Amino acid sequence: MKIYVGNLSFDTNEDALRNAFAEHGDVEEVAVITDRETGRPRGFAFVTMPDSAARAAIDALNGKELDGRTLNVNEARAKTDRVGGGGQRRDRW
């Protein structure tokens, strides 16, 4: 199961998240999401764990503090297709 972890400190790294979640079961993957342009963390991450361990981690860590921030931890929602947005300007005459 993929878990969304929000409200992270910009100082929180993958190792810190792996250690926090490992107390509740096997951690398969940790991905701290970064800004494409600056490479700086965006304040959220995804952690992948087996279902039973993931549910235990969500129950235990949601609302708990890590690196001075109160975590928002829940099951990740499926990615939706985004419509429109950025891209190239097409106003050449």
PDB file of N, CA, C and O in Angstrom:
ATOM      1  N   MET A   1       0.854  -1.171   0.000  1.00  0.00           N
ATOM      2  CA  MET A   1       0.000   0.000   0.000  1.00  0.00           C
ATOM      3  C   MET A   1       0.901   1.236   0.000  1.00  0.00           C
ATOM      4  O   MET A   1       1.933   1.277   0.670  1.00  0.00           O
ATOM      5  N   LYS A   2       0.487   2.225  -0.761  1.00  0.00           N
ATOM      6  CA  LYS A   2       1.222   3.487  -0.802  1.00  0.00           C
ATOM      7  C   LYS A   2       0.589   4.449   0.194  1.00  0.00           C
ATOM      8  O   LYS A   2      -0.630   4.617   0.224  1.00  0.00           O
ATOM      9  N   ILE A   3       1.434   5.079   1.009  1.00  0.00           N
ATOM     10  CA  ILE A   3       0.999   5.989   2.062  1.00  0.00           C
ATOM     11  C   ILE A   3       1.453   7.404   1.714  1.00  0.00           C
ATOM     12  O   ILE A   3       2.598   7.622   1.317  1.00  0.00           O
ATOM     13  N   TYR A   4       0.544   8.357   1.866  1.00  0.00           N
ATOM     14  CA  TYR A   4       0.872   9.780   1.714  1.00  0.00           C
ATOM     15  C   TYR A   4       1.299  10.312   3.076  1.00  0.00           C
ATOM     16  O   TYR A   4       0.634  10.069   4.083  1.00  0.00           O
ATOM     17  N   VAL A   5       2.414  11.039   3.099  1.00  0.00           N
ATOM     18  CA  VAL A   5       2.896  11.664   4.331  1.00  0.00           C
ATOM     19  C   VAL A   5       3.041  13.154   4.047  1.00  0.00           C
ATOM     20  O   VAL A   5       3.907  13.558   3.271  1.00  0.00           O
ATOM     21  N   GLY A   6       2.199  13.968   4.671  1.00  0.00           N
ATOM     22  CA  GLY A   6       2.210  15.401   4.418  1.00  0.00           C
ATOM     23  C   GLY A   6       2.633  16.208   5.629  1.00  0.00           C
ATOM     24  O   GLY A   6       2.764  15.681   6.733  1.00  0.00           O
ATOM     25  N   ASN A   7       2.843  17.498   5.401  1.00  0.00           N
ATOM     26  CA  ASN A   7       3.266  18.458   6.408  1.00  0.00           C
ATOM     27  C   ASN A   7       4.664  18.149   6.937  1.00  0.00           C
ATOM     28  O   ASN A   7       4.949  18.343   8.119  1.00  0.00           O
ATOM     29  N   LEU A   8       5.534  17.665   6.045  1.00  0.00           N
ATOM     30  CA  LEU A   8       6.908  17.349   6.439  1.00  0.00           C
ATOM     31  C   LEU A   8       7.749  18.609   6.544  1.00  0.00           C
ATOM     32  O   LEU A   8       7.541  19.583   5.820  1.00  0.00           O
ATOM     33  N   SER A   9       8.695  18.565   7.456  1.00  0.00           N
ATOM     34  CA  SER A   9       9.708  19.605   7.523  1.00  0.00           C
ATOM     35  C   SER A   9      10.564  19.496   6.259  1.00  0.00           C
ATOM     36  O   SER A   9      10.775  18.398   5.746  1.00  0.00           O
ATOM     37  N   PHE A  10      11.046  20.613   5.766  1.00  0.00           N
ATOM     38  CA  PHE A  10      11.922  20.572   4.595  1.00  0.00           C
ATOM     39  C   PHE A  10      13.249  19.900   4.925  1.00  0.00           C
ATOM     40  O   PHE A  10      14.020  19.575   4.021  1.00  0.00           O
ATOM     41  N   ASP A  11      13.523  19.689   6.212  1.00  0.00           N
ATOM     42  CA  ASP A  11      14.753  19.023   6.637  1.00  0.00           C
ATOM     43  C   ASP A  11      14.596  17.507   6.754  1.00  0.00           C
ATOM     44  O   ASP A  11      15.591  16.801   6.922  1.00  0.00           O
ATOM     45  N   THR A  12      13.373  16.995   6.669  1.00  0.00           N
ATOM     46  CA  THR A  12      13.143  15.561   6.793  1.00  0.00           C
ATOM     47  C   THR A  12      13.624  14.857   5.531  1.00  0.00           C
ATOM     48  O   THR A  12      13.273  15.250   4.418  1.00  0.00           O
ATOM     49  N   ASN A  13      14.432  13.810   5.713  1.00  0.00           N
ATOM     50  CA  ASN A  13      14.951  13.080   4.559  1.00  0.00           C
ATOM     51  C   ASN A  13      14.390  11.660   4.527  1.00  0.00           C
ATOM     52  O   ASN A  13      13.639  11.256   5.415  1.00  0.00           O
ATOM     53  N   GLU A  14      14.767  10.911   3.491  1.00  0.00           N
ATOM     54  CA  GLU A  14      14.253   9.550   3.315  1.00  0.00           C
ATOM     55  C   GLU A  14      14.642   8.641   4.473  1.00  0.00           C
ATOM     56  O   GLU A  14      13.846   7.799   4.887  1.00  0.00           O
ATOM     57  N   ASP A  15      15.846   8.794   5.000  1.00  0.00           N
ATOM     58  CA  ASP A  15      16.289   7.945   6.111  1.00  0.00           C
ATOM     59  C   ASP A  15      15.427   8.153   7.353  1.00  0.00           C
ATOM     60  O   ASP A  15      15.064   7.187   8.023  1.00  0.00           O
ATOM     61  N   ALA A  16      15.098   9.406   7.664  1.00  0.00           N
ATOM     62  CA  ALA A  16      14.277   9.701   8.836  1.00  0.00           C
ATOM     63  C   ALA A  16      12.885   9.083   8.686  1.00  0.00           C
ATOM     64  O   ALA A  16      12.341   8.518   9.635  1.00  0.00           O
ATOM     65  N   LEU A  17      12.315   9.198   7.478  1.00  0.00           N
ATOM     66  CA  LEU A  17      10.999   8.606   7.240  1.00  0.00           C
ATOM     67  C   LEU A  17      11.063   7.082   7.314  1.00  0.00           C
ATOM     68  O   LEU A  17      10.196   6.449   7.916  1.00  0.00           O
ATOM     69  N   ARG A  18      12.086   6.497   6.702  1.00  0.00           N
ATOM     70  CA  ARG A  18      12.240   5.042   6.728  1.00  0.00           C
ATOM     71  C   ARG A  18      12.325   4.548   8.174  1.00  0.00           C
ATOM     72  O   ARG A  18      11.693   3.553   8.526  1.00  0.00           O
ATOM     73  N   ASN A  19      13.098   5.233   9.005  1.00  0.00           N
ATOM     74  CA  ASN A  19      13.236   4.835  10.407  1.00  0.00           C
ATOM     75  C   ASN A  19      11.910   4.943  11.160  1.00  0.00           C
ATOM     76  O   ASN A  19      11.567   4.051  11.936  1.00  0.00           O
ATOM     77  N   ALA A  20      11.164   6.025  10.938  1.00  0.00           N
ATOM     78  CA  ALA A  20       9.887   6.212  11.628  1.00  0.00           C
ATOM     79  C   ALA A  20       8.883   5.138  11.226  1.00  0.00           C
ATOM     80  O   ALA A  20       8.180   4.599  12.081  1.00  0.00           O
ATOM     81  N   PHE A  21       8.809   4.822   9.939  1.00  0.00           N
ATOM     82  CA  PHE A  21       7.835   3.847   9.462  1.00  0.00           C
ATOM     83  C   PHE A  21       8.281   2.413   9.720  1.00  0.00           C
ATOM     84  O   PHE A  21       7.434   1.533   9.871  1.00  0.00           O
ATOM     85  N   ALA A  22       9.569   2.154   9.775  1.00  0.00           N
ATOM     86  CA  ALA A  22      10.091   0.802   9.994  1.00  0.00           C
ATOM     87  C   ALA A  22       9.697   0.252  11.363  1.00  0.00           C
ATOM     88  O   ALA A  22       9.682  -0.964  11.558  1.00  0.00           O
ATOM     89  N   GLU A  23       9.380   1.124  12.302  1.00  0.00           N
ATOM     90  CA  GLU A  23       8.931   0.671  13.622  1.00  0.00           C
ATOM     91  C   GLU A  23       7.597  -0.071  13.531  1.00  0.00           C
ATOM     92  O   GLU A  23       7.194  -0.745  14.479  1.00  0.00           O
ATOM     93  N   HIS A  24       6.910   0.052  12.385  1.00  0.00           N
ATOM     94  CA  HIS A  24       5.575  -0.534  12.228  1.00  0.00           C
ATOM     95  C   HIS A  24       5.539  -1.640  11.170  1.00  0.00           C
ATOM     96  O   HIS A  24       4.478  -2.206  10.907  1.00  0.00           O
ATOM     97  N   GLY A  25       6.677  -1.949  10.567  1.00  0.00           N
ATOM     98  CA  GLY A  25       6.723  -3.025   9.584  1.00  0.00           C
ATOM     99  C   GLY A  25       7.752  -2.758   8.501  1.00  0.00           C
ATOM    100  O   GLY A  25       8.508  -1.788   8.563  1.00  0.00           O
ATOM    101  N   ASP A  26       7.766  -3.637   7.510  1.00  0.00           N
ATOM    102  CA  ASP A  26       8.722  -3.570   6.410  1.00  0.00           C
ATOM    103  C   ASP A  26       8.427  -2.376   5.507  1.00  0.00           C
ATOM    104  O   ASP A  26       7.299  -2.204   5.045  1.00  0.00           O
ATOM    105  N   VAL A  27       9.443  -1.555   5.257  1.00  0.00           N
ATOM    106  CA  VAL A  27       9.307  -0.405   4.368  1.00  0.00           C
ATOM    107  C   VAL A  27       9.900  -0.801   3.009  1.00  0.00           C
ATOM    108  O   VAL A  27      11.087  -1.111   2.908  1.00  0.00           O
ATOM    109  N   GLU A  28       9.079  -0.787   1.990  1.00  0.00           N
ATOM    110  CA  GLU A  28       9.520  -1.187   0.652  1.00  0.00           C
ATOM    111  C   GLU A  28      10.154  -0.035  -0.116  1.00  0.00           C
ATOM    112  O   GLU A  28      11.132  -0.225  -0.839  1.00  0.00           O
ATOM    113  N   GLU A  29       9.589   1.169   0.045  1.00  0.00           N
ATOM    114  CA  GLU A  29      10.086   2.319  -0.713  1.00  0.00           C
ATOM    115  C   GLU A  29       9.723   3.610   0.010  1.00  0.00           C
ATOM    116  O   GLU A  29       8.666   3.710   0.633  1.00  0.00           O
ATOM    117  N   VAL A  30      10.613   4.600  -0.081  1.00  0.00           N
ATOM    118  CA  VAL A  30      10.362   5.943   0.446  1.00  0.00           C
ATOM    119  C   VAL A  30      10.720   6.928  -0.655  1.00  0.00           C
ATOM    120  O   VAL A  30      11.799   6.839  -1.241  1.00  0.00           O
ATOM    121  N   ALA A  31       9.826   7.862  -0.941  1.00  0.00           N
ATOM    122  CA  ALA A  31      10.083   8.883  -1.956  1.00  0.00           C
ATOM    123  C   ALA A  31       9.686  10.248  -1.417  1.00  0.00           C
ATOM    124  O   ALA A  31       8.499  10.546  -1.280  1.00  0.00           O
ATOM    125  N   VAL A  32      10.688  11.082  -1.108  1.00  0.00           N
ATOM    126  CA  VAL A  32      10.438  12.466  -0.711  1.00  0.00           C
ATOM    127  C   VAL A  32      10.304  13.258  -2.005  1.00  0.00           C
ATOM    128  O   VAL A  32      11.212  13.242  -2.836  1.00  0.00           O
ATOM    129  N   ILE A  33       9.197  13.943  -2.182  1.00  0.00           N
ATOM    130  CA  ILE A  33       8.910  14.648  -3.428  1.00  0.00           C
ATOM    131  C   ILE A  33       9.616  16.008  -3.424  1.00  0.00           C
ATOM    132  O   ILE A  33       9.529  16.773  -2.464  1.00  0.00           O
ATOM    133  N   THR A  34      10.314  16.280  -4.525  1.00  0.00           N
ATOM    134  CA  THR A  34      11.065  17.528  -4.648  1.00  0.00           C
ATOM    135  C   THR A  34      10.541  18.360  -5.814  1.00  0.00           C
ATOM    136  O   THR A  34       9.918  17.841  -6.741  1.00  0.00           O
ATOM    137  N   ASP A  35      10.806  19.652  -5.746  1.00  0.00           N
ATOM    138  CA  ASP A  35      10.438  20.573  -6.810  1.00  0.00           C
ATOM    139  C   ASP A  35      11.302  20.283  -8.036  1.00  0.00           C
ATOM    140  O   ASP A  35      12.517  20.127  -7.916  1.00  0.00           O
ATOM    141  N   ARG A  36      10.687  20.213  -9.198  1.00  0.00           N
ATOM    142  CA  ARG A  36      11.403  19.910 -10.437  1.00  0.00           C
ATOM    143  C   ARG A  36      12.490  20.928 -10.768  1.00  0.00           C
ATOM    144  O   ARG A  36      13.569  20.563 -11.236  1.00  0.00           O
ATOM    145  N   GLU A  37      12.206  22.189 -10.526  1.00  0.00           N
ATOM    146  CA  GLU A  37      13.134  23.248 -10.916  1.00  0.00           C
ATOM    147  C   GLU A  37      14.232  23.485  -9.892  1.00  0.00           C
ATOM    148  O   GLU A  37      15.390  23.670 -10.266  1.00  0.00           O
ATOM    149  N   THR A  38      13.889  23.482  -8.598  1.00  0.00           N
ATOM    150  CA  THR A  38      14.877  23.830  -7.579  1.00  0.00           C
ATOM    151  C   THR A  38      15.502  22.616  -6.907  1.00  0.00           C
ATOM    152  O   THR A  38      16.589  22.718  -6.338  1.00  0.00           O
ATOM    153  N   GLY A  39      14.828  21.459  -6.965  1.00  0.00           N
ATOM    154  CA  GLY A  39      15.332  20.269  -6.293  1.00  0.00           C
ATOM    155  C   GLY A  39      15.062  20.264  -4.796  1.00  0.00           C
ATOM    156  O   GLY A  39      15.452  19.327  -4.099  1.00  0.00           O
ATOM    157  N   ARG A  40      14.398  21.301  -4.295  1.00  0.00           N
ATOM    158  CA  ARG A  40      14.096  21.381  -2.861  1.00  0.00           C
ATOM    159  C   ARG A  40      12.867  20.542  -2.537  1.00  0.00           C
ATOM    160  O   ARG A  40      11.970  20.408  -3.369  1.00  0.00           O
ATOM    161  N   PRO A  41      12.820  19.971  -1.322  1.00  0.00           N
ATOM    162  CA  PRO A  41      11.645  19.182  -0.922  1.00  0.00           C
ATOM    163  C   PRO A  41      10.380  20.031  -0.950  1.00  0.00           C
ATOM    164  O   PRO A  41      10.416  21.230  -0.675  1.00  0.00           O
ATOM    165  N   ARG A  42       9.252  19.385  -1.290  1.00  0.00           N
ATOM    166  CA  ARG A  42       7.973  20.083  -1.367  1.00  0.00           C
ATOM    167  C   ARG A  42       7.130  19.904  -0.114  1.00  0.00           C
ATOM    168  O   ARG A  42       6.026  20.444  -0.034  1.00  0.00           O
ATOM    169  N   GLY A  43       7.630  19.151   0.873  1.00  0.00           N
ATOM    170  CA  GLY A  43       6.899  19.018   2.133  1.00  0.00           C
ATOM    171  C   GLY A  43       6.007  17.798   2.221  1.00  0.00           C
ATOM    172  O   GLY A  43       5.204  17.681   3.147  1.00  0.00           O
ATOM    173  N   PHE A  44       6.139  16.879   1.260  1.00  0.00           N
ATOM    174  CA  PHE A  44       5.383  15.633   1.364  1.00  0.00           C
ATOM    175  C   PHE A  44       6.174  14.493   0.744  1.00  0.00           C
ATOM    176  O   PHE A  44       7.137  14.703   0.006  1.00  0.00           O
ATOM    177  N   ALA A  45       5.736  13.271   1.068  1.00  0.00           N
ATOM    178  CA  ALA A  45       6.435  12.078   0.596  1.00  0.00           C
ATOM    179  C   ALA A  45       5.449  10.935   0.465  1.00  0.00           C
ATOM    180  O   ALA A  45       4.296  11.031   0.885  1.00  0.00           O
ATOM    181  N   PHE A  46       5.927   9.850  -0.128  1.00  0.00           N
ATOM    182  CA  PHE A  46       5.158   8.618  -0.217  1.00  0.00           C
ATOM    183  C   PHE A  46       6.003   7.488   0.341  1.00  0.00           C
ATOM    184  O   PHE A  46       7.199   7.395   0.064  1.00  0.00           O
ATOM    185  N   VAL A  47       5.369   6.627   1.133  1.00  0.00           N
ATOM    186  CA  VAL A  47       6.029   5.461   1.716  1.00  0.00           C
ATOM    187  C   VAL A  47       5.213   4.248   1.284  1.00  0.00           C
ATOM    188  O   VAL A  47       3.986   4.253   1.391  1.00  0.00           O
ATOM    189  N   THR A  48       5.890   3.206   0.795  1.00  0.00           N
ATOM    190  CA  THR A  48       5.207   1.978   0.385  1.00  0.00           C
ATOM    191  C   THR A  48       5.540   0.864   1.365  1.00  0.00           C
ATOM    192  O   THR A  48       6.705   0.595   1.658  1.00  0.00           O
ATOM    193  N   MET A  49       4.477   0.218   1.869  1.00  0.00           N
ATOM    194  CA  MET A  49       4.600  -0.865   2.852  1.00  0.00           C
ATOM    195  C   MET A  49       3.539  -1.919   2.548  1.00  0.00           C
ATOM    196  O   MET A  49       2.559  -1.624   1.863  1.00  0.00           O
ATOM    197  N   PRO A  50       3.719  -3.158   3.053  1.00  0.00           N
ATOM    198  CA  PRO A  50       2.641  -4.150   2.947  1.00  0.00           C
ATOM    199  C   PRO A  50       1.392  -3.619   3.670  1.00  0.00           C
ATOM    200  O   PRO A  50       1.501  -2.838   4.615  1.00  0.00           O
ATOM    201  N   ASP A  51       0.207  -4.051   3.216  1.00  0.00           N
ATOM    202  CA  ASP A  51      -1.060  -3.506   3.717  1.00  0.00           C
ATOM    203  C   ASP A  51      -1.198  -3.474   5.235  1.00  0.00           C
ATOM    204  O   ASP A  51      -1.533  -2.432   5.798  1.00  0.00           O
ATOM    205  N   SER A  52      -0.945  -4.600   5.911  1.00  0.00           N
ATOM    206  CA  SER A  52      -1.155  -4.633   7.368  1.00  0.00           C
ATOM    207  C   SER A  52      -0.198  -3.690   8.086  1.00  0.00           C
ATOM    208  O   SER A  52      -0.594  -3.015   9.036  1.00  0.00           O
ATOM    209  N   ALA A  53       1.053  -3.635   7.645  1.00  0.00           N
ATOM    210  CA  ALA A  53       2.031  -2.730   8.251  1.00  0.00           C
ATOM    211  C   ALA A  53       1.662  -1.277   7.949  1.00  0.00           C
ATOM    212  O   ALA A  53       1.816  -0.399   8.798  1.00  0.00           O
ATOM    213  N   ALA A  54       1.177  -1.038   6.741  1.00  0.00           N
ATOM    214  CA  ALA A  54       0.805   0.325   6.345  1.00  0.00           C
ATOM    215  C   ALA A  54      -0.331   0.845   7.215  1.00  0.00           C
ATOM    216  O   ALA A  54      -0.297   1.989   7.668  1.00  0.00           O
ATOM    217  N   ARG A  55      -1.326   0.014   7.447  1.00  0.00           N
ATOM    218  CA  ARG A  55      -2.456   0.448   8.282  1.00  0.00           C
ATOM    219  C   ARG A  55      -2.001   0.737   9.711  1.00  0.00           C
ATOM    220  O   ARG A  55      -2.465   1.694  10.332  1.00  0.00           O
ATOM    221  N   ALA A  56      -1.096  -0.088  10.231  1.00  0.00           N
ATOM    222  CA  ALA A  56      -0.565   0.137  11.577  1.00  0.00           C
ATOM    223  C   ALA A  56       0.230   1.443  11.622  1.00  0.00           C
ATOM    224  O   ALA A  56       0.127   2.200  12.587  1.00  0.00           O
ATOM    225  N   ALA A  57       1.019   1.707  10.583  1.00  0.00           N
ATOM    226  CA  ALA A  57       1.819   2.934  10.531  1.00  0.00           C
ATOM    227  C   ALA A  57       0.923   4.166  10.430  1.00  0.00           C
ATOM    228  O   ALA A  57       1.181   5.175  11.087  1.00  0.00           O
ATOM    229  N   ILE A  58      -0.126   4.091   9.615  1.00  0.00           N
ATOM    230  CA  ILE A  58      -1.057   5.220   9.480  1.00  0.00           C
ATOM    231  C   ILE A  58      -1.690   5.528  10.831  1.00  0.00           C
ATOM    232  O   ILE A  58      -1.726   6.681  11.260  1.00  0.00           O
ATOM    233  N   ASP A  59      -2.186   4.495  11.497  1.00  0.00           N
ATOM    234  CA  ASP A  59      -2.826   4.682  12.809  1.00  0.00           C
ATOM    235  C   ASP A  59      -1.858   5.261  13.834  1.00  0.00           C
ATOM    236  O   ASP A  59      -2.235   6.109  14.642  1.00  0.00           O
ATOM    237  N   ALA A  60      -0.607   4.801  13.799  1.00  0.00           N
ATOM    238  CA  ALA A  60       0.373   5.214  14.803  1.00  0.00           C
ATOM    239  C   ALA A  60       0.972   6.596  14.530  1.00  0.00           C
ATOM    240  O   ALA A  60       1.262   7.339  15.469  1.00  0.00           O
ATOM    241  N   LEU A  61       1.161   6.947  13.256  1.00  0.00           N
ATOM    242  CA  LEU A  61       1.922   8.160  12.942  1.00  0.00           C
ATOM    243  C   LEU A  61       1.088   9.375  12.548  1.00  0.00           C
ATOM    244  O   LEU A  61       1.586  10.499  12.603  1.00  0.00           O
ATOM    245  N   ASN A  62      -0.159   9.177  12.155  1.00  0.00           N
ATOM    246  CA  ASN A  62      -0.982  10.329  11.800  1.00  0.00           C
ATOM    247  C   ASN A  62      -1.177  11.212  13.029  1.00  0.00           C
ATOM    248  O   ASN A  62      -1.650  10.751  14.068  1.00  0.00           O
ATOM    249  N   GLY A  63      -0.808  12.481  12.902  1.00  0.00           N
ATOM    250  CA  GLY A  63      -0.938  13.417  14.013  1.00  0.00           C
ATOM    251  C   GLY A  63       0.264  13.445  14.941  1.00  0.00           C
ATOM    252  O   GLY A  63       0.300  14.239  15.881  1.00  0.00           O
ATOM    253  N   LYS A  64       1.251  12.589  14.693  1.00  0.00           N
ATOM    254  CA  LYS A  64       2.471  12.576  15.515  1.00  0.00           C
ATOM    255  C   LYS A  64       3.479  13.566  14.960  1.00  0.00           C
ATOM    256  O   LYS A  64       3.376  13.994  13.810  1.00  0.00           O
ATOM    257  N   GLU A  65       4.451  13.925  15.780  1.00  0.00           N
ATOM    258  CA  GLU A  65       5.450  14.909  15.395  1.00  0.00           C
ATOM    259  C   GLU A  65       6.721  14.247  14.886  1.00  0.00           C
ATOM    260  O   GLU A  65       7.193  13.259  15.449  1.00  0.00           O
ATOM    261  N   LEU A  66       7.269  14.809  13.806  1.00  0.00           N
ATOM    262  CA  LEU A  66       8.559  14.388  13.265  1.00  0.00           C
ATOM    263  C   LEU A  66       9.292  15.641  12.813  1.00  0.00           C
ATOM    264  O   LEU A  66       8.764  16.422  12.021  1.00  0.00           O
ATOM    265  N   ASP A  67      10.492  15.832  13.308  1.00  0.00           N
ATOM    266  CA  ASP A  67      11.312  17.015  12.968  1.00  0.00           C
ATOM    267  C   ASP A  67      10.555  18.322  13.191  1.00  0.00           C
ATOM    268  O   ASP A  67      10.668  19.262  12.405  1.00  0.00           O
ATOM    269  N   GLY A  68       9.778  18.364  14.282  1.00  0.00           N
ATOM    270  CA  GLY A  68       9.096  19.602  14.656  1.00  0.00           C
ATOM    271  C   GLY A  68       7.795  19.871  13.925  1.00  0.00           C
ATOM    272  O   GLY A  68       7.214  20.943  14.097  1.00  0.00           O
ATOM    273  N   ARG A  69       7.317  18.941  13.117  1.00  0.00           N
ATOM    274  CA  ARG A  69       6.068  19.131  12.372  1.00  0.00           C
ATOM    275  C   ARG A  69       5.094  18.000  12.684  1.00  0.00           C
ATOM    276  O   ARG A  69       5.509  16.855  12.864  1.00  0.00           O
ATOM    277  N   THR A  70       3.807  18.314  12.748  1.00  0.00           N
ATOM    278  CA  THR A  70       2.768  17.312  12.974  1.00  0.00           C
ATOM    279  C   THR A  70       2.417  16.668  11.642  1.00  0.00           C
ATOM    280  O   THR A  70       1.974  17.346  10.715  1.00  0.00           O
ATOM    281  N   LEU A  71       2.616  15.356  11.546  1.00  0.00           N
ATOM    282  CA  LEU A  71       2.431  14.644  10.289  1.00  0.00           C
ATOM    283  C   LEU A  71       0.962  14.438   9.936  1.00  0.00           C
ATOM    284  O   LEU A  71       0.113  14.246  10.807  1.00  0.00           O
ATOM    285  N   ASN A  72       0.690  14.484   8.646  1.00  0.00           N
ATOM    286  CA  ASN A  72      -0.598  14.113   8.082  1.00  0.00           C
ATOM    287  C   ASN A  72      -0.336  12.822   7.301  1.00  0.00           C
ATOM    288  O   ASN A  72       0.277  12.862   6.234  1.00  0.00           O
ATOM    289  N   VAL A  73      -0.794  11.680   7.819  1.00  0.00           N
ATOM    290  CA  VAL A  73      -0.476  10.382   7.235  1.00  0.00           C
ATOM    291  C   VAL A  73      -1.768   9.658   6.895  1.00  0.00           C
ATOM    292  O   VAL A  73      -2.608   9.443   7.769  1.00  0.00           O
ATOM    293  N   ASN A  74      -1.933   9.277   5.625  1.00  0.00           N
ATOM    294  CA  ASN A  74      -3.101   8.511   5.218  1.00  0.00           C
ATOM    295  C   ASN A  74      -2.814   7.720   3.947  1.00  0.00           C
ATOM    296  O   ASN A  74      -1.760   7.878   3.330  1.00  0.00           O
ATOM    297  N   GLU A  75      -3.752   6.879   3.567  1.00  0.00           N
ATOM    298  CA  GLU A  75      -3.580   6.091   2.351  1.00  0.00           C
ATOM    299  C   GLU A  75      -3.546   7.028   1.150  1.00  0.00           C
ATOM    300  O   GLU A  75      -4.389   7.915   1.016  1.00  0.00           O
ATOM    301  N   ALA A  76      -2.564   6.822   0.282  1.00  0.00           N
ATOM    302  CA  ALA A  76      -2.437   7.681  -0.897  1.00  0.00           C
ATOM    303  C   ALA A  76      -3.598   7.434  -1.839  1.00  0.00           C
ATOM    304  O   ALA A  76      -4.040   6.297  -2.006  1.00  0.00           O
ATOM    305  N   ARG A  77      -4.087   8.492  -2.450  1.00  0.00           N
ATOM    306  CA  ARG A  77      -5.150   8.374  -3.453  1.00  0.00           C
ATOM    307  C   ARG A  77      -4.516   8.093  -4.802  1.00  0.00           C
ATOM    308  O   ARG A  77      -3.356   8.430  -5.039  1.00  0.00           O
ATOM    309  N   ALA A  78      -5.277   7.479  -5.672  1.00  0.00           N
ATOM    310  CA  ALA A  78      -4.781   7.196  -7.027  1.00  0.00           C
ATOM    311  C   ALA A  78      -4.503   8.505  -7.750  1.00  0.00           C
ATOM    312  O   ALA A  78      -5.240   9.479  -7.597  1.00  0.00           O
ATOM    313  N   LYS A  79      -3.448   8.520  -8.530  1.00  0.00           N
ATOM    314  CA  LYS A  79      -3.082   9.703  -9.286  1.00  0.00           C
ATOM    315  C   LYS A  79      -4.127   9.944 -10.369  1.00  0.00           C
ATOM    316  O   LYS A  79      -4.517   9.019 -11.081  1.00  0.00           O
ATOM    317  N   THR A  80      -4.575  11.184 -10.488  1.00  0.00           N
ATOM    318  CA  THR A  80      -5.560  11.516 -11.511  1.00  0.00           C
ATOM    319  C   THR A  80      -4.883  12.245 -12.651  1.00  0.00           C
ATOM    320  O   THR A  80      -3.868  12.912 -12.452  1.00  0.00           O
ATOM    321  N   ASP A  81      -5.435  12.123 -13.837  1.00  0.00           N
ATOM    322  CA  ASP A  81      -4.896  12.854 -14.979  1.00  0.00           C
ATOM    323  C   ASP A  81      -5.195  14.329 -14.802  1.00  0.00           C
ATOM    324  O   ASP A  81      -6.312  14.717 -14.460  1.00  0.00           O
ATOM    325  N   ARG A  82      -4.181  15.141 -15.040  1.00  0.00           N
ATOM    326  CA  ARG A  82      -4.364  16.579 -14.921  1.00  0.00           C
ATOM    327  C   ARG A  82      -4.633  17.149 -16.303  1.00  0.00           C
ATOM    328  O   ARG A  82      -3.992  16.767 -17.282  1.00  0.00           O
ATOM    329  N   VAL A  83      -5.591  18.070 -16.367  1.00  0.00           N
ATOM    330  CA  VAL A  83      -5.989  18.657 -17.635  1.00  0.00           C
ATOM    331  C   VAL A  83      -5.429  20.065 -17.736  1.00  0.00           C
ATOM    332  O   VAL A  83      -5.398  20.811 -16.757  1.00  0.00           O
ATOM    333  N   GLY A  84      -4.990  20.415 -18.931  1.00  0.00           N
ATOM    334  CA  GLY A  84      -4.528  21.778 -19.174  1.00  0.00           C
ATOM    335  C   GLY A  84      -3.210  22.064 -18.496  1.00  0.00           C
ATOM    336  O   GLY A  84      -2.384  21.172 -18.302  1.00  0.00           O
ATOM    337  N   GLY A  85      -3.025  23.310 -18.140  1.00  0.00           N
ATOM    338  CA  GLY A  85      -1.807  23.708 -17.440  1.00  0.00           C
ATOM    339  C   GLY A  85      -0.680  24.020 -18.386  1.00  0.00           C
ATOM    340  O   GLY A  85      -0.802  23.841 -19.598  1.00  0.00           O
ATOM    341  N   GLY A  86       0.405  24.481 -17.839  1.00  0.00           N
ATOM    342  CA  GLY A  86       1.652  24.873 -18.492  1.00  0.00           C
ATOM    343  C   GLY A  86       1.853  24.456 -19.920  1.00  0.00           C
ATOM    344  O   GLY A  86       0.909  24.156 -20.651  1.00  0.00           O
ATOM    345  N   GLY A  87       3.072  24.446 -20.286  1.00  0.00           N
ATOM    346  CA  GLY A  87       3.388  24.074 -21.651  1.00  0.00           C
ATOM    347  C   GLY A  87       3.890  25.255 -22.422  1.00  0.00           C
ATOM    348  O   GLY A  87       4.254  26.286 -21.857  1.00  0.00           O
ATOM    349  N   GLN A  88       3.905  25.093 -23.719  1.00  0.00           N
ATOM    350  CA  GLN A  88       4.455  26.131 -24.578  1.00  0.00           C
ATOM    351  C   GLN A  88       3.389  27.142 -24.973  1.00  0.00           C
ATOM    352  O   GLN A  88       2.207  26.817 -25.092  1.00  0.00           O
ATOM    353  N   ARG A  89       3.834  28.362 -25.169  1.00  0.00           N
ATOM    354  CA  ARG A  89       2.911  29.379 -25.657  1.00  0.00           C
ATOM    355  C   ARG A  89       2.711  29.186 -27.147  1.00  0.00           C
ATOM    356  O   ARG A  89       3.651  28.839 -27.862  1.00  0.00           O
ATOM    357  N   ARG A  90       1.529  29.401 -27.606  1.00  0.00           N
ATOM    358  CA  ARG A  90       1.237  29.177 -29.016  1.00  0.00           C
ATOM    359  C   ARG A  90       0.726  30.469 -29.686  1.00  0.00           C
ATOM    360  O   ARG A  90      -0.131  30.424 -30.568  1.00  0.00           O
ATOM    361  N   ASP A  91       1.261  31.597 -29.257  1.00  0.00           N
ATOM    362  CA  ASP A  91       0.749  32.850 -29.801  1.00  0.00           C
ATOM    363  C   ASP A  91       1.663  33.437 -30.874  1.00  0.00           C
ATOM    364  O   ASP A  91       1.690  34.650 -31.085  1.00  0.00           O
ATOM    365  N   ARG A  92       2.410  32.563 -31.550  1.00  0.00           N
ATOM    366  CA  ARG A  92       3.254  33.059 -32.646  1.00  0.00           C
ATOM    367  C   ARG A  92       2.367  33.378 -33.835  1.00  0.00           C
ATOM    368  O   ARG A  92       1.471  32.605 -34.176  1.00  0.00           O
ATOM    369  N   TRP A  93       2.615  34.513 -34.465  1.00  0.00           N
ATOM    370  CA  TRP A  93       1.795  34.926 -35.605  1.00  0.00           C
ATOM    371  C   TRP A  93       2.566  34.774 -36.838  1.00  0.00           C
ATOM    372  O   TRP A  93       2.062  35.068 -37.922  1.00  0.00           O
TER     373      TRP A  93
END
